[in-house]
Amino acid sequence: MIPIKLTLEGIYSYQTRQTIDFTELTNAGLFGIFGAVASGKSTILEALCFALYGESDRMNVLNRAYNMMNLKSNRMYIEFDFQNFENKEYRVVREFRRNSNQFDKVLPAGTTFYEKIDDKLSPLDHTDAEKIIGLSCENFKRTIIIPQGKFKEFIELGGKDRTSMMK
């Protein structure tokens, strides 16, 4: 999976819309995300995983969207463009909205996956990232996003788990 572009709005410290274009970075072959403590690096990585799988390790399942949404925002929006192993381009859009009558109630407004065909986005009939990129959420987190303090766990995977992940 190769990231192309990520747009964030209303998630953690990203209250206003921000777009990160990965094309120059990925063309270089290898890149890192650097910044001061609490500058939003983990949010970028978490947004990639959340966009694809609707899951996040930092926040528990209960009230996850509320906990991720910026407190000054009424909408959380993630748009992620990427390329899969077959060099096909895709976009996933996840959106959440705050209930105007109940501040702590944040509900999904929609999740859609698109495939880019001839420079046009065609919605897919599913939202299963594993079908597109060939990685389960767990293996995505192990290979693409290694959470802080979890690198040793990645290295020490048992034979069966390592073989499964590498396949």
Secondary structure, 3 states (H helix, E strand, C coil): CEEEEEEEECECCECCCEEEECHHHHHCCCCCCCCCCCCCHHHHHHHHHHHHHCCCCCCCCCCHHHHHECCCCCEEEEEEEEECCCCCEEEEEEEEEECCCCCCCEEEEEEEEEEEECCEEEECCCCCHHHHHCCCHHHHHHHCCCCCCCHHHHHCCCHHHHHHHHC
